[in-house]
Structures are given as C-alpha cells and as structure tokens.
Amino acid sequence: MRNDVVLVLVVITALVFDFTNGFHDTGNAMATSIATGALPPRVAVALSGLLNLIGAFLSLAVAATIASGLVDTKVITLQVVAAGLAGGIIWNLLTWLFGIPSSSSHALIGGVIGSAVAAVGISRGRRRSGPDRCGVGLFGQW
C-alpha cells in the first residue's frame, strides 16, 4: 500500500512539473512574439498551449535522453523520481520568479541526476557517459 501512495504522489508531482514547464516555457517561447506585437497575448498563449500539447505526442526526446544512460537505472526508485521532479519544479519557479530564461528539460535532467547522486552517492548514482555526455549542453546554455 505504501508504494501506491508514493506512486500517486509522484504522478501529482509530475503533473505539477508539467504545469510549471508549460508556463515557464510559454513565457520564453512567446515573449518575442508578444513584445514585437506580432501576436496578441491571448493568441500567443493559446498557440503555445496547442503546440506544447502536440509536442508532447510527437517527441519523446527528453524521456529517451533520460532513459538512455544519464543515471544508473538500478538506483531509480519512486522517491528518486519524486525528488528529481521536485528539483525541476523548484528550479523552474526560481528562474521564473527572477526572470532568468532557462530550460525546463535541463532542470528535469539536473533534478534526476542530482536526486540519484544524493540517493546513492556519485560513484553509483551516475553512468560514466551520461552526465559527461550532456554536461556541455547543460552548461552551454549560459
């Protein structure tokens, strides 16, 4: 029964992350269109929502990246997933609050890597090629 409760909490946390991802990335994606007057704000937000929905069904690139060896899958538990999502949510909210443009996908990847390392330590929590492979992209956005 305990795992069922944790699973429900993970699903709720994932939905909250998805919500923060939506408003965080909508601001980043539509700011130029709204600021230049190319689109009215309501149309821009509606268009962004529609395209985010379509994108969720067309691309599984982020999920494939995370599943392809960023962390050792043997250490992933529901608690690790929940902590990774919580880290992504906190990062999204902080960068939104301070007006810092950042990627929600990078926040999620960093949260998953960080929670896995926190759970079992750096030597067991990561795969050798995972963070090394995407680290340049994570820090290259700055």
N, CA, C and O atoms as a GROMACS GRO file, in nm:
protein
  568
    1MET      N    1   0.081  -0.119   0.000
    1MET     CA    2   0.000   0.000   0.000
    1MET      C    3   0.086   0.126   0.000
    1MET      O    4   0.048   0.226  -0.061
    2ARG      N    5   0.198   0.123   0.067
    2ARG     CA    6   0.285   0.239   0.076
    2ARG      C    7   0.333   0.282  -0.061
    2ARG      O    8   0.337   0.401  -0.090
    3ASN      N    9   0.371   0.186  -0.147
    3ASN     CA   10   0.416   0.220  -0.281
    3ASN      C   11   0.306   0.283  -0.364
    3ASN      O   12   0.333   0.367  -0.450
    4ASP      N   13   0.181   0.243  -0.340
    4ASP     CA   14   0.069   0.304  -0.412
    4ASP      C   15   0.057   0.451  -0.378
    4ASP      O   16   0.033   0.534  -0.466
    5VAL      N   17   0.072   0.485  -0.252
    5VAL     CA   18   0.065   0.625  -0.209
    5VAL      C   19   0.180   0.705  -0.270
    5VAL      O   20   0.160   0.816  -0.319
    6VAL      N   21   0.299   0.649  -0.266
    6VAL     CA   22   0.415   0.717  -0.324
    6VAL      C   23   0.396   0.734  -0.475
    6VAL      O   24   0.430   0.839  -0.530
    7LEU      N   25   0.342   0.634  -0.543
    7LEU     CA   26   0.318   0.645  -0.686
    7LEU      C   27   0.219   0.757  -0.717
    7LEU      O   28   0.239   0.833  -0.811
    8VAL      N   29   0.113   0.768  -0.639
    8VAL     CA   30   0.016   0.876  -0.659
    8VAL      C   31   0.083   1.011  -0.638
    8VAL      O   32   0.058   1.105  -0.713
    9LEU      N   33   0.168   1.022  -0.536
    9LEU     CA   34   0.240   1.147  -0.512
    9LEU      C   35   0.336   1.180  -0.627
    9LEU      O   36   0.351   1.296  -0.663
   10VAL      N   37   0.400   1.079  -0.683
   10VAL     CA   38   0.490   1.101  -0.797
   10VAL      C   39   0.410   1.150  -0.918
   10VAL      O   40   0.455   1.241  -0.989
   11VAL      N   41   0.294   1.091  -0.943
   11VAL     CA   42   0.212   1.134  -1.055
   11VAL      C   43   0.166   1.278  -1.036
   11VAL      O   44   0.169   1.357  -1.130
   12ILE      N   45   0.124   1.313  -0.915
   12ILE     CA   46   0.083   1.450  -0.887
   12ILE      C   47   0.200   1.546  -0.905
   12ILE      O   48   0.184   1.654  -0.962
   13THR      N   49   0.318   1.507  -0.856
   13THR     CA   50   0.437   1.590  -0.872
   13THR      C   51   0.472   1.606  -1.019
   13THR      O   52   0.513   1.714  -1.061
   14ALA      N   53   0.457   1.501  -1.098
   14ALA     CA   54   0.484   1.509  -1.242
   14ALA      C   55   0.387   1.606  -1.310
   14ALA      O   56   0.427   1.680  -1.400
   15LEU      N   57   0.262   1.604  -1.269
   15LEU     CA   58   0.164   1.697  -1.326
   15LEU      C   59   0.197   1.842  -1.288
   15LEU      O   60   0.181   1.933  -1.369
   16VAL      N   61   0.243   1.863  -1.164
   16VAL     CA   62   0.284   1.997  -1.123
   16VAL      C   63   0.406   2.041  -1.204
   16VAL      O   64   0.413   2.156  -1.247
   17PHE      N   65   0.502   1.951  -1.225
   17PHE     CA   66   0.617   1.985  -1.309
   17PHE      C   67   0.572   2.021  -1.450
   17PHE      O   68   0.620   2.118  -1.508
   18ASP      N   69   0.479   1.944  -1.503
   18ASP     CA   70   0.429   1.972  -1.637
   18ASP      C   71   0.364   2.109  -1.643
   18ASP      O   72   0.381   2.182  -1.741
   19PHE      N   73   0.290   2.145  -1.539
   19PHE     CA   74   0.228   2.278  -1.534
   19PHE      C   75   0.336   2.387  -1.531
   19PHE      O   76   0.327   2.483  -1.607
   20THR      N   77   0.436   2.372  -1.444
   20THR     CA   78   0.543   2.473  -1.439
   20THR      C   79   0.621   2.477  -1.569
   20THR      O   80   0.664   2.584  -1.612
   21ASN      N   81   0.638   2.361  -1.632
   21ASN     CA   82   0.705   2.356  -1.763
   21ASN      C   83   0.626   2.437  -1.864
   21ASN      O   84   0.684   2.512  -1.944
   22GLY      N   85   0.493   2.423  -1.862
   22GLY     CA   86   0.409   2.494  -1.957
   22GLY      C   87   0.417   2.644  -1.942
   22GLY      O   88   0.439   2.714  -2.041
   23PHE      N   89   0.398   2.696  -1.820
   23PHE     CA   90   0.401   2.842  -1.808
   23PHE      C   91   0.542   2.897  -1.818
   23PHE      O   92   0.561   3.011  -1.860
   24HIS      N   93   0.641   2.819  -1.779
   24HIS     CA   94   0.780   2.862  -1.788
   24HIS      C   95   0.824   2.872  -1.934
   24HIS      O   96   0.880   2.973  -1.976
   25ASP      N   97   0.798   2.767  -2.010
   25ASP     CA   98   0.842   2.766  -2.149
   25ASP      C   99   0.755   2.853  -2.239
   25ASP      O  100   0.802   2.902  -2.341
   26THR      N  101   0.629   2.873  -2.202
   26THR     CA  102   0.544   2.964  -2.280
   26THR      C  103   0.599   3.105  -2.274
   26THR      O  104   0.604   3.175  -2.375
   27GLY      N  105   0.639   3.147  -2.156
   27GLY     CA  106   0.699   3.281  -2.143
   27GLY      C  107   0.824   3.296  -2.227
   27GLY      O  108   0.843   3.397  -2.294
   28ASN      N  109   0.910   3.196  -2.222
   28ASN     CA  110   1.033   3.201  -2.301
   28ASN      C  111   1.005   3.200  -2.450
   28ASN      O  112   1.069   3.273  -2.527
   29ALA      N  113   0.910   3.117  -2.492
   29ALA     CA  114   0.885   3.099  -2.636
   29ALA      C  115   0.806   3.213  -2.697
   29ALA      O  116   0.828   3.247  -2.814
   30MET      N  117   0.717   3.272  -2.622
   30MET     CA  118   0.625   3.371  -2.680
   30MET      C  119   0.660   3.516  -2.649
   30MET      O  120   0.594   3.606  -2.699
   31ALA      N  121   0.761   3.541  -2.568
   31ALA     CA  122   0.794   3.678  -2.530
   31ALA      C  123   0.822   3.767  -2.651
   31ALA      O  124   0.773   3.879  -2.657
   32THR      N  125   0.899   3.718  -2.744
   32THR     CA  126   0.933   3.799  -2.861
   32THR      C  127   0.811   3.828  -2.947
   32THR      O  128   0.793   3.941  -2.993
   33SER      N  129   0.726   3.728  -2.968
   33SER     CA  130   0.606   3.747  -3.050
   33SER      C  131   0.512   3.850  -2.988
   33SER      O  132   0.452   3.931  -3.059
   34ILE      N  133   0.500   3.848  -2.857
   34ILE     CA  134   0.412   3.943  -2.789
   34ILE      C  135   0.477   4.082  -2.785
   34ILE      O  136   0.410   4.182  -2.811
   35ALA      N  137   0.606   4.088  -2.751
   35ALA     CA  138   0.675   4.216  -2.738
   35ALA      C  139   0.681   4.292  -2.870
   35ALA      O  140   0.674   4.415  -2.871
   36THR      N  141   0.694   4.222  -2.980
   36THR     CA  142   0.701   4.289  -3.111
   36THR      C  143   0.563   4.320  -3.167
   36THR      O  144   0.551   4.390  -3.267
   37GLY      N  145   0.458   4.268  -3.102
   37GLY     CA  146   0.323   4.292  -3.150
   37GLY      C  147   0.281   4.197  -3.261
   37GLY      O  148   0.174   4.214  -3.321
   38ALA      N  149   0.362   4.098  -3.290
   38ALA     CA  150   0.328   4.003  -3.395
   38ALA      C  151   0.205   3.921  -3.358
   38ALA      O  152   0.126   3.884  -3.445
   39LEU      N  153   0.188   3.892  -3.230
   39LEU     CA  154   0.072   3.819  -3.182
   39LEU      C  155   0.016   3.887  -3.058
   39LEU      O  156   0.092   3.932  -2.972
   40PRO      N  157  -0.116   3.894  -3.047
   40PRO     CA  158  -0.173   3.940  -2.920
   40PRO      C  159  -0.147   3.836  -2.811
   40PRO      O  160  -0.133   3.718  -2.842
   41PRO      N  161  -0.139   3.878  -2.685
   41PRO     CA  162  -0.105   3.782  -2.577
   41PRO      C  163  -0.196   3.660  -2.571
   41PRO      O  164  -0.146   3.548  -2.553
   42ARG      N  165  -0.326   3.676  -2.586
   42ARG     CA  166  -0.416   3.561  -2.577
   42ARG      C  167  -0.391   3.461  -2.689
   42ARG      O  168  -0.393   3.340  -2.666
   43VAL      N  169  -0.368   3.511  -2.808
   43VAL     CA  170  -0.341   3.422  -2.922
   43VAL      C  171  -0.207   3.351  -2.902
   43VAL      O  172  -0.196   3.231  -2.930
   44ALA      N  173  -0.106   3.423  -2.854
   44ALA     CA  174   0.025   3.364  -2.832
   44ALA      C  175   0.020   3.252  -2.728
   44ALA      O  176   0.079   3.146  -2.747
   45VAL      N  177  -0.052   3.276  -2.618
   45VAL     CA  178  -0.063   3.175  -2.512
   45VAL      C  179  -0.142   3.054  -2.562
   45VAL      O  180  -0.105   2.940  -2.535
   46ALA      N  181  -0.250   3.078  -2.636
   46ALA     CA  182  -0.329   2.967  -2.691
   46ALA      C  183  -0.245   2.886  -2.790
   46ALA      O  184  -0.247   2.763  -2.787
   47LEU      N  185  -0.172   2.954  -2.876
   47LEU     CA  186  -0.085   2.886  -2.972
   47LEU      C  187   0.022   2.805  -2.901
   47LEU      O  188   0.050   2.691  -2.939
   48SER      N  189   0.082   2.863  -2.798
   48SER     CA  190   0.185   2.791  -2.722
   48SER      C  191   0.128   2.667  -2.654
   48SER      O  192   0.190   2.561  -2.655
   49GLY      N  193   0.009   2.680  -2.596
   49GLY     CA  194  -0.055   2.565  -2.532
   49GLY      C  195  -0.083   2.454  -2.632
   49GLY      O  196  -0.059   2.336  -2.604
   50LEU      N  197  -0.134   2.491  -2.748
   50LEU     CA  198  -0.164   2.393  -2.852
   50LEU      C  199  -0.036   2.324  -2.899
   50LEU      O  200  -0.032   2.202  -2.913
   51LEU      N  201   0.068   2.402  -2.923
   51LEU     CA  202   0.194   2.344  -2.972
   51LEU      C  203   0.262   2.258  -2.866
   51LEU      O  204   0.325   2.158  -2.899
   52ASN      N  205   0.251   2.297  -2.737
   52ASN     CA  206   0.306   2.212  -2.630
   52ASN      C  207   0.233   2.079  -2.623
   52ASN      O  208   0.294   1.975  -2.602
   53LEU      N  209   0.102   2.083  -2.641
   53LEU     CA  210   0.023   1.959  -2.640
   53LEU      C  211   0.062   1.870  -2.756
   53LEU      O  212   0.082   1.749  -2.739
   54ILE      N  213   0.073   1.926  -2.875
   54ILE     CA  214   0.113   1.849  -2.993
   54ILE      C  215   0.254   1.794  -2.974
   54ILE      O  216   0.282   1.679  -3.007
   55GLY      N  217   0.344   1.878  -2.921
   55GLY     CA  218   0.482   1.835  -2.900
   55GLY      C  219   0.494   1.719  -2.803
   55GLY      O  220   0.583   1.635  -2.817
   56ALA      N  221   0.406   1.714  -2.704
   56ALA     CA  222   0.409   1.605  -2.607
   56ALA      C  223   0.381   1.471  -2.674
   56ALA      O  224   0.430   1.367  -2.630
   57PHE      N  225   0.302   1.473  -2.780
   57PHE     CA  226   0.269   1.349  -2.851
   57PHE      C  227   0.366   1.317  -2.963
   57PHE      O  228   0.377   1.201  -3.003
   58LEU      N  229   0.438   1.416  -3.013
   58LEU     CA  230   0.528   1.394  -3.127
   58LEU      C  231   0.670   1.357  -3.088
   58LEU      O  232   0.738   1.285  -3.160
   59SER      N  233   0.714   1.406  -2.974
   59SER     CA  234   0.855   1.387  -2.939
   59SER      C  235   0.870   1.330  -2.800
   59SER      O  236   0.811   1.378  -2.703
   60LEU      N  237   0.950   1.228  -2.792
   60LEU     CA  238   0.986   1.168  -2.663
   60LEU      C  239   1.135   1.184  -2.638
   60LEU      O  240   1.196   1.103  -2.567
   61ALA      N  241   1.195   1.288  -2.697
   61ALA     CA  242   1.341   1.305  -2.692
   61ALA      C  243   1.393   1.321  -2.549
   61ALA      O  244   1.495   1.262  -2.515
   62VAL      N  245   1.324   1.399  -2.466
   62VAL     CA  246   1.371   1.418  -2.328
   62VAL      C  247   1.364   1.286  -2.252
   62VAL      O  248   1.459   1.249  -2.183
   63ALA      N  249   1.252   1.216  -2.264
   63ALA     CA  250   1.239   1.087  -2.196
   63ALA      C  251   1.343   0.987  -2.246
   63ALA      O  252   1.399   0.911  -2.167
   64ALA      N  253   1.369   0.987  -2.376
   64ALA     CA  254   1.470   0.896  -2.431
   64ALA      C  255   1.609   0.930  -2.380
   64ALA      O  256   1.689   0.840  -2.353
   65THR      N  257   1.638   1.059  -2.368
   65THR     CA  258   1.769   1.101  -2.316
   65THR      C  259   1.788   1.056  -2.173
   65THR      O  260   1.894   1.004  -2.137
   66ILE      N  261   1.686   1.076  -2.092
   66ILE     CA  262   1.696   1.037  -1.951
   66ILE      C  263   1.708   0.885  -1.938
   66ILE      O  264   1.784   0.835  -1.855
   67ALA      N  265   1.633   0.812  -2.020
   67ALA     CA  266   1.635   0.666  -2.013
   67ALA      C  267   1.758   0.605  -2.076
   67ALA      O  268   1.785   0.486  -2.056
   68SER      N  269   1.835   0.682  -2.152
   68SER     CA  270   1.946   0.624  -2.227
   68SER      C  271   2.078   0.623  -2.152
   68SER      O  272   2.182   0.604  -2.214
   69GLY      N  273   2.077   0.642  -2.023
   69GLY     CA  274   2.201   0.624  -1.952
   69GLY      C  275   2.252   0.743  -1.875
   69GLY      O  276   2.370   0.749  -1.844
   70LEU      N  277   2.167   0.839  -1.844
   70LEU     CA  278   2.213   0.951  -1.761
   70LEU      C  279   2.245   0.904  -1.621
   70LEU      O  280   2.344   0.947  -1.561
   71VAL      N  281   2.162   0.816  -1.570
   71VAL     CA  282   2.184   0.762  -1.436
   71VAL      C  283   2.170   0.610  -1.442
   71VAL      O  284   2.112   0.554  -1.535
   72ASP      N  285   2.224   0.546  -1.342
   72ASP     CA  286   2.214   0.401  -1.332
   72ASP      C  287   2.069   0.365  -1.296
   72ASP      O  288   2.021   0.402  -1.189
   73THR      N  289   2.002   0.294  -1.385
   73THR     CA  290   1.860   0.265  -1.365
   73THR      C  291   1.834   0.178  -1.242
   73THR      O  292   1.721   0.173  -1.193
   74LYS      N  293   1.936   0.109  -1.192
   74LYS     CA  294   1.917   0.024  -1.074
   74LYS      C  295   1.894   0.107  -0.947
   74LYS      O  296   1.841   0.055  -0.849
   75VAL      N  297   1.932   0.235  -0.949
   75VAL     CA  298   1.916   0.318  -0.829
   75VAL      C  299   1.790   0.404  -0.835
   75VAL      O  300   1.761   0.476  -0.739
   76ILE      N  301   1.716   0.397  -0.944
   76ILE     CA  302   1.596   0.479  -0.958
   76ILE      C  303   1.479   0.416  -0.883
   76ILE      O  304   1.438   0.304  -0.913
   77THR      N  305   1.429   0.488  -0.786
   77THR     CA  306   1.310   0.447  -0.711
   77THR      C  307   1.205   0.557  -0.726
   77THR      O  308   1.232   0.662  -0.784
   78LEU      N  309   1.087   0.532  -0.676
   78LEU     CA  310   0.984   0.635  -0.682
   78LEU      C  311   1.027   0.761  -0.605
   78LEU      O  312   0.995   0.873  -0.646
   79GLN      N  313   1.098   0.741  -0.497
   79GLN     CA  314   1.144   0.855  -0.419
   79GLN      C  315   1.247   0.938  -0.497
   79GLN      O  316   1.246   1.060  -0.490
   80VAL      N  317   1.335   0.871  -0.571
   80VAL     CA  318   1.434   0.941  -0.653
   80VAL      C  319   1.364   1.020  -0.763
   80VAL      O  320   1.402   1.134  -0.792
   81VAL      N  321   1.264   0.960  -0.825
   81VAL     CA  322   1.188   1.029  -0.930
   81VAL      C  323   1.118   1.151  -0.872
   81VAL      O  324   1.120   1.259  -0.931
   82ALA      N  325   1.054   1.134  -0.755
   82ALA     CA  326   0.985   1.246  -0.690
   82ALA      C  327   1.082   1.359  -0.657
   82ALA      O  328   1.050   1.476  -0.677
   83ALA      N  329   1.199   1.324  -0.606
   83ALA     CA  330   1.298   1.426  -0.572
   83ALA      C  331   1.349   1.497  -0.697
   83ALA      O  332   1.369   1.619  -0.696
   84GLY      N  333   1.370   1.423  -0.806
   84GLY     CA  334   1.413   1.486  -0.931
   84GLY      C  335   1.308   1.581  -0.985
   84GLY      O  336   1.341   1.690  -1.032
   85LEU      N  337   1.182   1.541  -0.979
   85LEU     CA  338   1.074   1.629  -1.023
   85LEU      C  339   1.065   1.753  -0.935
   85LEU      O  340   1.046   1.865  -0.984
   86ALA      N  341   1.078   1.733  -0.804
   86ALA     CA  342   1.073   1.847  -0.711
   86ALA      C  343   1.186   1.945  -0.740
   86ALA      O  344   1.166   2.066  -0.736
   87GLY      N  345   1.305   1.893  -0.768
   87GLY     CA  346   1.418   1.980  -0.804
   87GLY      C  347   1.389   2.060  -0.930
   87GLY      O  348   1.420   2.179  -0.938
   88GLY      N  349   1.330   1.995  -1.030
   88GLY     CA  350   1.293   2.064  -1.154
   88GLY      C  351   1.188   2.171  -1.129
   88GLY      O  352   1.197   2.280  -1.187
   89ILE      N  353   1.090   2.142  -1.045
   89ILE     CA  354   0.985   2.239  -1.013
   89ILE      C  355   1.045   2.361  -0.943
   89ILE      O  356   1.015   2.475  -0.978
   90ILE      N  357   1.129   2.335  -0.844
   90ILE     CA  358   1.191   2.446  -0.770
   90ILE      C  359   1.275   2.532  -0.863
   90ILE      O  360   1.268   2.655  -0.856
   91TRP      N  361   1.353   2.470  -0.950
   91TRP     CA  362   1.436   2.546  -1.044
   91TRP      C  363   1.348   2.628  -1.138
   91TRP      O  364   1.376   2.746  -1.163
   92ASN      N  365   1.242   2.569  -1.191
   92ASN     CA  366   1.151   2.642  -1.280
   92ASN      C  367   1.091   2.762  -1.209
   92ASN      O  368   1.084   2.871  -1.266
   93LEU      N  369   1.048   2.745  -1.085
   93LEU     CA  370   0.986   2.855  -1.012
   93LEU      C  371   1.086   2.965  -0.978
   93LEU      O  372   1.054   3.083  -0.988
   94LEU      N  373   1.207   2.926  -0.938
   94LEU     CA  374   1.308   3.027  -0.906
   94LEU      C  375   1.350   3.107  -1.030
   94LEU      O  376   1.360   3.230  -1.024
   95THR      N  377   1.373   3.038  -1.140
   95THR     CA  378   1.414   3.111  -1.260
   95THR      C  379   1.300   3.197  -1.314
   95THR      O  380   1.325   3.305  -1.368
   96TRP      N  381   1.177   3.152  -1.300
   96TRP     CA  382   1.062   3.231  -1.341
   96TRP      C  383   1.048   3.354  -1.251
   96TRP      O  384   1.024   3.465  -1.300
   97LEU      N  385   1.063   3.336  -1.120
   97LEU     CA  386   1.050   3.445  -1.024
   97LEU      C  387   1.151   3.556  -1.050
   97LEU      O  388   1.119   3.674  -1.042
   98PHE      N  389   1.274   3.517  -1.081
   98PHE     CA  390   1.380   3.615  -1.104
   98PHE      C  391   1.396   3.655  -1.251
   98PHE      O  392   1.484   3.733  -1.285
   99GLY      N  393   1.310   3.601  -1.338
   99GLY     CA  394   1.314   3.637  -1.479
   99GLY      C  395   1.436   3.585  -1.553
   99GLY      O  396   1.482   3.648  -1.648
  100ILE      N  397   1.487   3.471  -1.511
  100ILE     CA  398   1.604   3.412  -1.575
  100ILE      C  399   1.556   3.309  -1.677
  100ILE      O  400   1.490   3.212  -1.640
  101PRO      N  401   1.587   3.328  -1.805
  101PRO     CA  402   1.546   3.226  -1.903
  101PRO      C  403   1.626   3.098  -1.884
  101PRO      O  404   1.749   3.101  -1.877
  102SER      N  405   1.558   2.987  -1.877
  102SER     CA  406   1.625   2.858  -1.865
  102SER      C  407   1.536   2.751  -1.924
  102SER      O  408   1.420   2.776  -1.956
  103SER      N  409   1.591   2.633  -1.938
  103SER     CA  410   1.520   2.522  -1.999
  103SER      C  411   1.462   2.431  -1.892
  103SER      O  412   1.532   2.388  -1.800
  104SER      N  413   1.333   2.402  -1.904
  104SER     CA  414   1.271   2.308  -1.811
  104SER      C  415   1.324   2.167  -1.830
  104SER      O  416   1.333   2.090  -1.734
  105SER      N  417   1.359   2.132  -1.953
  105SER     CA  418   1.416   2.000  -1.980
  105SER      C  419   1.550   1.984  -1.908
  105SER      O  420   1.579   1.879  -1.850
  106HIS      N  421   1.631   2.089  -1.912
  106HIS     CA  422   1.758   2.083  -1.841
  106HIS      C  423   1.736   2.077  -1.690
  106HIS      O  424   1.811   2.010  -1.619
  107ALA      N  425   1.634   2.147  -1.642
  107ALA     CA  426   1.602   2.141  -1.499
  107ALA      C  427   1.563   1.999  -1.459
  107ALA      O  428   1.603   1.951  -1.353
  108LEU      N  429   1.485   1.933  -1.542
  108LEU     CA  430   1.443   1.795  -1.513
  108LEU      C  431   1.563   1.701  -1.515
  108LEU      O  432   1.577   1.617  -1.425
  109ILE      N  433   1.648   1.713  -1.614
  109ILE     CA  434   1.767   1.627  -1.622
  109ILE      C  435   1.857   1.650  -1.501
  109ILE      O  436   1.906   1.555  -1.440
  110GLY      N  437   1.880   1.776  -1.466
  110GLY     CA  438   1.961   1.807  -1.348
  110GLY      C  439   1.899   1.754  -1.220
  110GLY      O  440   1.970   1.705  -1.132
  111GLY      N  441   1.766   1.763  -1.209
  111GLY     CA  442   1.697   1.710  -1.091
  111GLY      C  443   1.711   1.560  -1.079
  111GLY      O  444   1.733   1.508  -0.969
  112VAL      N  445   1.699   1.489  -1.191
  112VAL     CA  446   1.711   1.343  -1.188
  112VAL      C  447   1.854   1.302  -1.154
  112VAL      O  448   1.874   1.213  -1.071
  113ILE      N  449   1.952   1.365  -1.216
  113ILE     CA  450   2.092   1.332  -1.185
  113ILE      C  451   2.122   1.364  -1.039
  113ILE      O  452   2.183   1.283  -0.969
  114GLY      N  453   2.080   1.482  -0.994
  114GLY     CA  454   2.106   1.522  -0.855
  114GLY      C  455   2.041   1.431  -0.754
  114GLY      O  456   2.102   1.396  -0.653
  115SER      N  457   1.917   1.391  -0.779
  115SER     CA  458   1.849   1.304  -0.683
  115SER      C  459   1.910   1.164  -0.681
  115SER      O  460   1.918   1.102  -0.575
  116ALA      N  461   1.954   1.115  -0.796
  116ALA     CA  462   2.019   0.983  -0.799
  116ALA      C  463   2.152   0.987  -0.725
  116ALA      O  464   2.184   0.895  -0.650
  117VAL      N  465   2.228   1.093  -0.745
  117VAL     CA  466   2.356   1.106  -0.676
  117VAL      C  467   2.333   1.123  -0.526
  117VAL      O  468   2.406   1.065  -0.445
  118ALA      N  469   2.231   1.201  -0.488
  118ALA     CA  470   2.202   1.219  -0.346
  118ALA      C  471   2.157   1.088  -0.281
  118ALA      O  472   2.184   1.064  -0.164
  119ALA      N  473   2.089   1.004  -0.357
  119ALA     CA  474   2.037   0.878  -0.302
  119ALA      C  475   2.147   0.776  -0.276
  119ALA      O  476   2.145   0.707  -0.174
  120VAL      N  477   2.242   0.764  -0.368
  120VAL     CA  478   2.339   0.655  -0.355
  120VAL      C  479   2.485   0.699  -0.368
  120VAL      O  480   2.574   0.614  -0.360
  121GLY      N  481   2.511   0.825  -0.386
  121GLY     CA  482   2.649   0.872  -0.398
  121GLY      C  483   2.691   0.886  -0.544
  121GLY      O  484   2.629   0.829  -0.634
  122ILE      N  485   2.796   0.962  -0.566
  122ILE     CA  486   2.837   0.995  -0.703
  122ILE      C  487   2.892   0.874  -0.777
  122ILE      O  488   2.876   0.864  -0.899
  123SER      N  489   2.957   0.784  -0.708
  123SER     CA  490   3.017   0.670  -0.779
  123SER      C  491   2.912   0.572  -0.831
  123SER      O  492   2.934   0.507  -0.933
  124ARG      N  493   2.799   0.559  -0.761
  124ARG     CA  494   2.695   0.466  -0.805
  124ARG      C  495   2.579   0.535  -0.875
  124ARG      O  496   2.506   0.471  -0.951
  125GLY      N  497   2.561   0.664  -0.850
  125GLY     CA  498   2.443   0.734  -0.898
  125GLY      C  499   2.444   0.774  -1.042
  125GLY      O  500   2.338   0.803  -1.099
  126ARG      N  501   2.560   0.777  -1.103
  126ARG     CA  502   2.562   0.821  -1.242
  126ARG      C  503   2.636   0.722  -1.328
  126ARG      O  504   2.723   0.648  -1.281
  127ARG      N  505   2.601   0.722  -1.453
  127ARG     CA  506   2.674   0.642  -1.550
  127ARG      C  507   2.787   0.728  -1.601
  127ARG      O  508   2.774   0.850  -1.609
  128ARG      N  509   2.895   0.667  -1.635
  128ARG     CA  510   3.014   0.742  -1.674
  128ARG      C  511   2.988   0.832  -1.795
  128ARG      O  512   3.035   0.946  -1.798
  129SER      N  513   2.916   0.784  -1.893
  129SER     CA  514   2.898   0.862  -2.014
  129SER      C  515   2.779   0.957  -2.006
  129SER      O  516   2.769   1.049  -2.087
  130GLY      N  517   2.688   0.938  -1.912
  130GLY     CA  518   2.565   1.016  -1.908
  130GLY      C  519   2.586   1.164  -1.884
  130GLY      O  520   2.576   1.243  -1.978
  131PRO      N  521   2.617   1.205  -1.760
  131PRO     CA  522   2.636   1.347  -1.735
  131PRO      C  523   2.753   1.406  -1.813
  131PRO      O  524   2.751   1.523  -1.850
  132ASP      N  525   2.855   1.325  -1.837
  132ASP     CA  526   2.968   1.374  -1.916
  132ASP      C  527   2.921   1.409  -2.056
  132ASP      O  528   2.966   1.507  -2.116
  133ARG      N  529   2.829   1.328  -2.109
  133ARG     CA  530   2.778   1.347  -2.245
  133ARG      C  531   2.692   1.472  -2.255
  133ARG      O  532   2.703   1.547  -2.351
  134CYS      N  533   2.604   1.495  -2.156
  134CYS     CA  534   2.512   1.608  -2.168
  134CYS      C  535   2.556   1.729  -2.087
  134CYS      O  536   2.490   1.833  -2.092
  135GLY      N  537   2.664   1.719  -2.014
  135GLY     CA  538   2.710   1.831  -1.932
  135GLY      C  539   2.742   1.955  -2.013
  135GLY      O  540   2.716   2.066  -1.968
  136VAL      N  541   2.799   1.936  -2.130
  136VAL     CA  542   2.831   2.051  -2.215
  136VAL      C  543   2.704   2.125  -2.254
  136VAL      O  544   2.701   2.248  -2.254
  137GLY      N  545   2.599   2.051  -2.288
  137GLY     CA  546   2.472   2.114  -2.324
  137GLY      C  547   2.407   2.183  -2.207
  137GLY      O  548   2.348   2.290  -2.222
  138LEU      N  549   2.415   2.121  -2.088
  138LEU     CA  550   2.354   2.181  -1.971
  138LEU      C  551   2.418   2.314  -1.936
  138LEU      O  552   2.349   2.410  -1.905
  139PHE      N  553   2.550   2.319  -1.940
  139PHE     CA  554   2.620   2.442  -1.904
  139PHE      C  555   2.639   2.534  -2.024
  139PHE      O  556   2.665   2.653  -2.007
  140GLY      N  557   2.627   2.478  -2.144
  140GLY     CA  558   2.645   2.558  -2.264
  140GLY      C  559   2.534   2.657  -2.290
  140GLY      O  560   2.551   2.751  -2.367
  141GLN      N  561   2.418   2.637  -2.226
  141GLN     CA  562   2.307   2.729  -2.248
  141GLN      C  563   2.334   2.865  -2.186
  141GLN      O  564   2.268   2.963  -2.222
  142TRP      N  565   2.428   2.874  -2.095
  142TRP     CA  566   2.459   3.002  -2.032
  142TRP      C  567   2.546   3.080  -2.125
  142TRP      O  568   2.586   3.192  -2.094
   0.00000   0.00000   0.00000
